[in-house]
Amino acid sequence: MKTLLKTPDLNVIDFTIEDFWDEENSNDFPITEFKGNKEEFIKNYEDSSEYYSWLEDFEYMYREDLYDCFRFELQSILEKTKIKNGFLEIMNGGWRSQHGMSPNCFTITSDNIISKIIGDMDASFEVQKEGHQLSFVRYSHDEPTGARIYLHSEKKFNQVKEEIFS
């Protein structure tokens, strides 16, 4: 199994109040009205609701930036596959280690893959290839050892559907 791409572990993002202080830009984001020094800033905002709000916003932006970089690399991998429409099959998914598949085929793009694999989860994942099989391993709070997700073609989807309904 060859790993082609790996996202950083987004569950270990660890920002502190000091990360929001900037000597040169102390009148810029996140606080435009604060006029004190770094020590006063930390004392004033360290355990405040404003700090937690900034933290949430910053973590969201950080994740989005990482996924934007990742989307480009993933798209170049997906363009090399012959699968243009397909579905995903998951093994060992979620906290109950379930098996399942997407209910319909979809166009294979990096945006579609990321939204279907991660959705609103805090997760990281790897893109792996073994022979001609492309798969993803998703790591999250509920899947610390990883859930394997296989990319299959629309042709295989039709075969599976036929087996189930005949």
N, C-alpha and C positions, 0 to 999 in steps of 0.2 A: 504494500500500500504506500503510495507516494503522496505526501502532503503538498498541494499546490499553493495554498494560501491559508493564512491563519489570522483571525482578528485578535487584537489584544484582549485580555481579560477585563471586561468592563465592570466587573463586580468589585474590583479593587481600586476604583477611583477614590482617592482620599485627599480631598482639599481641606485646608484649614483657613481660619480667618486671615492669616498672614498672606495667603494667596490673593486676597482681594485688596491688599494695600500696595500702592505703587508710589514711591517717593516723588517721581517726576510728574505723575499724573494724579496727584491726590485730589484734584478737583474734578476728575472725570469719573466714569463708571467704576464702581457701582454707586458711589455716593457723591453727589455734586454739592451738597450743602455742608459736608463735614470740613471743618477748618483746622482740626488739631493735628498732632503728630501721630506716629505709628502706635505708640503705647496707649494714647488716649483712644485711638480708633479701635484697638483690640479690646480695651476695657469697655468701651461704649457698645460694641456690636457683637462681642464674642458669643453670647448665648441668646441672641435676640431673634425675633421672628423674621426680621429683615435678612439676617445672615442666612437662615435656613431657606428663605425664599431665593436668595442669590445662589446658594449652593445648588438648589434644585434646578434653577435656570441654567447655571453654568454646566452642570453635569449633563443636562439635556443637550446643550449646544456642543459639548465635547463629544458625546456619543454620535450626534448627527454629523459632525465633521469627520469622525473616524469612519462612519458608514459611507459617507460621500467618497472618501478615498478608496474604500474597499469596493464600492459599487463599480468603479472604473476597472479595477483589476479583475473582479469577478466577471464582468461583461466580456472582457477579452478571452477569458477561459471558456465561457459559455458559447461564444461565437465559433470556437474551434470544434464544438460538438456537432453531430449531425441532427441532434434533437432540436426541433424548432417549436413543437408543441408537445407537452407531456404532462406528467403528474409526479407527485412525490409520495414515497412510501416510507413510513417511519417505524423504526424498531426501538423498543426500550424507551418510549416517550413519556415524559411527565413523571410525576411522583408515583404513579401506579405502573410504570414501565409497560405501557400499552403499545400495541401494534395497530397501525391504521394507514389510510391513504387519503389523498385529496379526493374530494367527491367528483371533481370535474378536471378535464385537461385545461391547460392554460398556456399562453405564449411564454416561452422561456426567455426571460430577461432578468438582469440582475435585480431590478426593483421588485419584480414578482417573486423571485426566489427569496430575497431578504424578507419581504413582508410575510411570506408564508412560513418561513423557517423561524423568524424571530418575532414578528408581530409587535406586541407591546412589552415583550419580555426583556428583562435584563439578562442578556446571554451573549456568549461569544461562540464562534464556530470556526471550523476548519473545512476547507475544500480538499477532498482526497480523490485519487484516481487509482483504480486497480484494473489493469487491462483496459477494457473499453468502458468500464462502469465508473460513472462520476457519483460521488456521494458527499454528504456533509455530516459532520459530527458537531452537534449542538451541546454546549455546556451551560448549565444554569443551576440555580439553587436546588431545583427539583431533579436535576440530571447531572450530578457532580462527576459521574463516570462517563457521561456522554450518551446522547441518543443519536443513533445512526439514521440518516435520512438519505434514501436513494432517489436519484432522478431517473425516471423511465420515460419511454416514448409513448406517443398517443397510440401507436400500434399495440403496444403491450397493454395499455389501458383498455382497449377494445377487446383484447383476448381475455383479460381478467373479467371484464363485464359480461362477456359471453359465457364464461365458465360459471359465473355466479347465477346468472338468470336463465340458464338452459337446463 
